[in-house]
Amino acid sequence: MSTNHVEEGLLLRKLETDEENIGGIRSWVVEVKRIGYLAGPMAAVTLSQYLLQVISLLLVGHLGELYLSSTAVAFSLSSVTCFTLLIGMASALETLGGQAYGAHQYKEVGTQTYTAIFSLFIVSIPISIVWIYMEYLLIFMGQDPQISHEAGRFLMYLLPAFFGYATLQPLIRYYLMQSMIIPLLISSCLTIAIHVPLCWFLVYQSGLKNIGAALSMDVSLWMNVAILASYMRYSPACEKTRVPISWEIFDGMKEFFKFAIPSAVMICLEGWSFEIIIVLSGLLPNPQLETSVLSVCLNILSTLYSIPYGLSAAVSTRVSNELGAGNPQGARTSVIIVMLLAVIEAIVASTTLFSCRYFLGYIFSNEKEVVEYLSNLAPLVCLSVIMDTLQATLSGVARGCGWQHIGAYVNLASFYLFGVPIAALLGFYSHLRAKGLWKSLANSPVKHTTSLLRTRNAEMKYK
């Protein structure tokens, strides 16, 4: 009898273990579906929005090296002073709005969105004044006068897009934190569908040339804002989080900036390092060639970045929602799954890019010299793709948990104590030119990713 009881006990424990394993597998499958539902469309949204800039650069690039290099510099400066900054500050909503939604504080989500829009408008005003005098600043920094003049003109006409972006980014987070991806996908696809023919007409048919690309960006961004704002105002799906504009938006500004500043620093420090390299390339011999090639590399990297950014946005949403609901174990599961997906994506993307390295340059330019130079830099760009994928995904974890300050410290050390100074040495003193400038920055995300992995593991164990 005792033997039978022992066997029955062992069988019962085995059945319980099997049920737990099956339950664990099911929960992982459910979480993969949740992340896929967010990451896939969000990657498409990010890509379609970034393609506004890429398509504009592609069309302008076929006007000649001067237009390509000056537009590339203008886009780089707009990223440094505007687009990257606004993305970083708006990312504070991934912490505040995501956790508020997970805690069922739905009205807070709407109020925080208005607070973010108003705050970003305040930040945009002094920066727009800098844009007006950008031509003179570039000449003062030793840039080519022709490139400086065309880049300054381009930025002047791009000013309306600046304020459109300040409105668009909080609206994107408003929908993302509620896992409402379809409105974002539809609005982005409609915008890019209209931008392509509009930009082509303004660049080639209207006689505006590169200025036509700036005007098409203005129209496209504000059209995207109009679509999302209208859906927010009239759709029943937004009823829970829809609130009237009131004085409460000023009450939340202090809390918003508490997360927005480290969020901006975390994202901007990385983005600015690459933009600094673009500006430094203008000081090399044959600046039009060097600037054109590095700007193409940056555009390729930024285009492919849309996929890991989709994963980053997905894990940020899932982690913030789960933490807001008081479920840290669910947040931990999301992190593990999304990192596995990130590794797979990095391998596929870098392998595909390396395979296409000999003819990829023809998409951006007809100049054979540019195409050959780009093929030589392709292995370094592939390395950047791999490390940026892992780093971007972990940055999403940091935003979901409210650990932006950690990412800021890591980026400061990785890119500015090591990356940029070494890049300058390799580019100018070792005479490696563009390859030297990019080579050091390609390795900086390695330090960043390793540090974030260690920090994330320590924090998760503490939690």
Beta strands, then each sheet from edge to edge (+ up, - down):
end
